[in-house]
Amino acid sequence: MTPKLHYISQGKTPQEHLENIQKACTSGVELVQLRLKNQSEKVVLETAEKAREITAKFQTRLIINDYYKIAAAVKADGVHLGKTDTSPTVARKELASWQIIGGTANTLGDCEALIAKKVDYIGMGPFRFTETKENLSPVLGLNGYLTIIEELKASVPIIAIGGIVADDITAIMNTGVHGIAVSGEITRNFKSIPELKKLINGGPLQEERWISEEKRK
């Protein structure tokens, strides 16, 4: 089962990425995606090895963005491939059967192409404008998720991504997505992770409703 909350690492340096991954794991995140850009493959490998050590201690899943050969080398739990990265069918040949592959989608056609290539989950977005993406695709918003999910009718887990904050989560989950990928919101406050997990799994409102019903009995 693909975890419902993904933390996409942030940091000005590889060391900051590692420090933030450590904080996310300490706060209970279940899956971390190491997303290093504009670094040499050697630096990405070294950082991935250290990230694997951190996540292993917490039994947190580790996904490597883009570098599928590094994901294979460090025995990460999988790889996430962007729209301009290697094809999932090529990456699959390098990975073990237990390693998962995620792909980025912006349209219904993107989703269908990824499903045909047998990805394990789809990161669909962006939900709203975000400066962390270099090649910006049109923002989807709630209507975009609703339309694509209704048309897709697929069993592949859809993870919403792109500028998502805590106040967005309940509405996004109601579109039928499987989970949420968060970067900035978690980096700003790692202690928010338990609350984000609650919102993804039904939210405190649902818990409060259940408690009030119990009191009436």
C-alpha positions, 0 to 999 in steps of 0.5 A: 500500500502506498503511504498517503502522506509523502514528504518531498525534501527541500533544502539549499544544500544536500546537507539541509535536505538530509537534516530536513529528512531527519526531522520529517522522519522524527515527526512520523512521516511514512514516505520521503522523496529525496529531490535533489536538483542541479547536483552532480550524480556523485553528490546525489548518490552520497546524499541518497546513501545517507538518506537511506541510513536515516530512513532505515532507522525510522522504517520510513520509505525512501523514494529517489527523484529521477535517479533510478540507478541510484535508487537501485544502488542504495536499495531505496524503496523506489523512484519518482520519475518526472515527465521529462525523466526516463521512461518507467519501462526503462527504469523497471529493468534496473529495479528490483521487483519490490521497488516502486515507480511513481510518475508525474502527470498533469492531464488525463492523457499523462495518467493513461500513459503512465498506467500503460507503463505500469507505474505503482502510483501517480503524482498528479499536479500541480494543485496550485502554482509553485516555484519549485517546479521548473517546467510549469504545467497548468494548475489543476485545482479541485475541478482538475482532480475531480474531472481526471479521477472521474474519467480515469476510473483507475486503481493506481493510487493518485497522489496530489501535489503542488503547493498544497497546505493544510487547509486544502487537504480535506477538499482535495481528499474528497476528490478521490485522490489516494494521498497528498505530497507536501514539500513547503508546508512540512519544511516550514513546520515538521511538527505539523505532520501528525495533523496532516496525517489526521486530515488525510485520514478523515480529519479531526472533524470526523473524530469529533463527530464520532466522539459526540455520537458516542456521548449521546449513547 
